[in-house]
Amino acid sequence: MLRHESAKKRTRQIKKRTAVNRARVSRVRTFVRKVELAIASGDADAARVALRAAQPEIDRGVSKGVVPKNRASRKLSRLSARVKAMSASASPAS
């Protein structure tokens, strides 16, 4: 049992911060999932739009400290490559 007021306050702050951070991580995952679903469906335009929406969310996760910078960079790079490959295969080369 916590005895000091400062320790009680810290636990309250941690609970609030954890809830906010979980919501942020969940939001990032949701946007990434939308891109992956669009890629899986084979719709290049929807994938491109979803990626454009996901990019600022992933960057925001980095700036808020809930997603490591390198992980975000790797995720964006891989998603971009997959979307680009879809676009290249969808439109014939002239």
SVG drawing of the C-alpha trace seen along z (x, -y; Angstrom):
<svg xmlns="http://www.w3.org/2000/svg" viewBox="-10 -15 26 25">
<polyline fill="none" stroke="black" stroke-width="0.4" points="0.0,0.0 1.3,-3.4 1.8,-5.8 3.2,-9.0 1.0,-11.4 3.6,-11.8 3.6,-8.1 -0.2,-8.0 -0.1,-11.0 2.5,-9.2 0.3,-6.1 -2.6,-8.3 -0.5,-10.0 0.9,-6.7 -2.6,-5.3 -3.7,-8.4 -0.5,-8.4 -0.8,-4.7 -4.4,-5.1 -3.4,-7.9 -0.4,-6.0 -2.4,-2.8 -4.9,-4.9 -2.1,-6.4 -0.6,-3.0 -4.0,-1.5 -4.7,-4.4 -1.3,-3.9 -2.1,-0.1 -5.5,-0.8 -4.1,-3.1 -1.5,-0.5 -4.1,2.3 -6.2,0.2 -3.2,0.0 -2.6,3.7 -6.2,4.5 -6.2,2.3 -3.1,4.0 -4.6,7.4 -7.8,6.5 -5.7,5.5 -7.0,2.0 -4.0,-0.2 -5.8,-3.5 -7.3,-2.6 -3.9,-1.5 -2.3,-4.7 -5.0,-6.8 -4.7,-4.7 -0.9,-5.0 -1.2,-8.8 -3.5,-8.8 -1.3,-6.4 2.0,-8.2 1.3,-11.2 -0.2,-8.9 2.9,-6.8 5.0,-10.0 2.8,-11.3 3.4,-8.1 7.1,-8.7 6.9,-12.3 4.8,-11.2 7.2,-8.5 4.9,-5.5 6.6,-4.1 10.4,-3.8 11.8,-5.9 13.5,-3.0 10.4,-0.8 8.2,-3.5 10.7,-4.2 10.9,-0.5 7.1,-0.1 6.6,-3.1 9.3,-1.9 7.9,1.6 4.3,0.4 5.4,-2.2 7.3,0.5 4.3,2.8 2.0,0.0 4.4,-1.0 4.7,2.6 0.9,2.8 0.8,-0.4 3.6,0.8 1.8,4.1 -1.6,2.5 -0.5,0.1 1.2,1.5 4.6,-0.1 4.4,-2.2"/>
</svg>
